[in-house]
Amino acid sequence: MLYLVATPIGNLSDVALRALETLRHVDVVACEDTRKTGRLLKHFEIDKPKIAFHEHNERQATARVMSMVEQGQSVALVTNAGTPGISDPGFTLVRRAIEEDVPIVMIPGPSALVMALVLSGLPSHSFTFRGFPPRKPGPRKRFLEVDAHSPHTLVFYESPYRLKAFLEAAIEVFGDRQAALANELTKLYEEIQRGTLSELLAFFEEEEPRGEYTVVIAGVS
């Protein structure tokens, strides 16, 4: 059996009881980062064999996990935080399991994109999640232009090192729309900033971005 287990995005108290039950039950835990998952398991006094499953070895790790499952072992896939397969490893494994009729059980949990969307105050009845934009300016601009005329609220993830460049590109492509920035969600210094894209950009002319951001931008009205 293959389990996809969502884990806390910050506050460990957000872990689902079913997630803990599953992690205690499985034979092996496949982790995006074995050290980070090791700390999570240790916190809840769970001792399980761990194998690496990340973006750089996903194809080989998928074959290894499938072999384990076919031999009768139960495997739980977890990422560093949040839901496997959402801007994190997992898609390749899910597709392979479906192709081979391997049962998959999903254990739901926290999601930064859903939290940020709701807290943004922007329309949440229809939205498009775009994940991480390309790092380079040209591909980033073309990536954003795909949704330049979309009526749906747009949700992105972005690194603190590229946040200002992303906001500048968003203003160029979308104009000065309403937006929100969320970071450190569920943690002690959780922060939600709302305003126009230019107002949010101006804030970071004096403050350095810290932590991974979820960026929510209004669609065309």
N, C-alpha and C positions, 0 to 999 in steps of 0.2 A: 504494500500500500504506500502511496505517495501522499504526503501532507504538505500543504503550503501554509506556513504559520506566520501571521503578521505579528510584529513585535513593537514595543513602545517606541515612539519617536523622540522621547525625552524622559518624561516622568515614568519610572518603572511601575508605579502603582496603576498605570493604565493597562497593564498586561491582562489579557482575558484569562479567566479561570480555565477555560477550555484549551487555551494555548499551553498553559502549564501542564495540564493533564496529558496533552498530546506529547509534549517534550519529554515528560517522564515515561511515557509508554513506548515511544519509538526505539528502534535499535541504533539508529545513526542520525546525527544532525549534520546536514550540509549547510555550510555557513559562508556568507560573503567575506567575513573576516573572522577567523577562528578565535583570535584573541578577544575581540569585542563580544562575540557570542559567548565565549568562555566566561567573561565577567558577568553576563546576564544569567547564565546557567548557575554559576557559583552563588550569585545573590539569592536565587531561589532553591539552592541546595539540590541542584540536578547534576548528576554526573553521567555523561554520555559520550561515546566516541564521536569525534568531529572530523569532517573532511572539508577541504576548501572548495567553494563553488562561487567563482567571481567572474567578472566580465572578460578577464584574460584567459580563463581556462574553461569557459562555459561549455564549449562543444565536447571537450574531453571529459569534463566532470559530469555532463549529462549522460554520456555512455556509461560511466562508472556507477552513477546512481541507478540507471535503468537495469544494469546488471545485478545490483544488489536487490532491487525490487523483484526482479525475475527469479532470484534465488530464494525469495520468501521473506526478505528483510523489509522492515518498515523504515522509511526515511522521511525526515522532516526537513524542508528547505526553509531557511530563514535568511533575511538580509540584515544589514547593520541596524536598520530602523524602518518601520513601516511594512508595506505589503510587497512580497516578492512579485516581480514582474512589472511593477510600476516604477519606471526609471531606475530599475534595479534588475539584477539577473533573475531569470526564471522563465522567460518566454520560451526559450529553446526547449527547456525541459518539459514544459506543459504541452507544447506541440508534439514532442516525441511521445509523451505518455498517451496523448489522445490517439495518435497514429497506431500505437501498439495496444490500445484498449486497456491500459493500466488505470485502475481506479484512482481518482484524485479527490482528496478532501481538502476544502479550503477552511482555514480558521481565521475569520476576519478580525480586524483590529484597527488601531489608530491610522489616520491618513492625513498628512500635512496638507495635501491639496484640498481636501474637503473642509478641513478646519479653516484654512485661509480664505476659501471661497465664501463660506458662511459669515466669517468675521469681517470680511471686506465691506459688507453692506451693499455690494453690487448685485445685480440680478443673478440668482443662482438656479433658476428653473431651467436654464439652457446654457451650457458652457462647453468650452473646448479645452482639453488639457494637452499642452504641447511639450511638456517635459523640459529638458535642458536644451537651450539654443546652441548652435555651433559656436566655437570659440573665436573664429576669425571674422573680421568685419564684413567681408563680401558675402560669405555663406550665411552669416547671421542676418544681414539685411534681407536676403532672398527668402530666408526662413520666415521672417516676420511678414513679408509682403504677401505670403499665401493667405493670411488672415486679415489683410488691410481693410477689407469691406465686409467682414463677418459681423453679423448681428449678435453673435454669442459672446458672453464673457470669456476672456482668455486667461488661462492659468499656466504659468511657467515656473520652473525651478532655475535658480541661478547661484553661482558661486560668489562669495564676497569679493573675490579678486576681479570679477568681470561685471559686477552689478552696475557700476556707473556707465560703463561702455554700453551695456544692454539698455539702460534707461535712455541714453542719448540716441541709440538706434531706434528705440520704440517711439520717441518723440518725432524723429525724422519720418518714420513710416506711418504711424497712426495719428500724429498730431497730439496736442496736449490734452489727452483724455483723463477722465477720473481713473484712479488706480489705488491699489493698496499693497503694502509690503508686510510680510509676516516672517518673523524669524524667532528662533529659540522657543518654538511652540511647545507647550506643556512644561517648559522648564522654568526655573526661578525668575529669569529675566525675559520672559515672553513679551514680545513687542509687536503691536500692529500699528502701522502708520498709514494714514489715509490722506488723499489729496490728489492734485493733478500730477501728471508725470513730471512736469517741470518743478513743482514744489518738492516732490520726493527727491529729485536729483539735486536740488539746491541744498537739501539737508545734508547730503553726503559730500558737499564741498567743504564742510567743516568737521564732519564726523566720518571716521573710517567704518565701512561695513564690517560686521562681524558675524560669523556663522552663515550657514546656508539659508537662502531666502526663497520664499514662495511669492511670486509676483502675480497679482490679479489685475487685469486691465479691462475696462468696460468695452463692450462691443459697439458697433455702429448703431445709433438709435434711430 
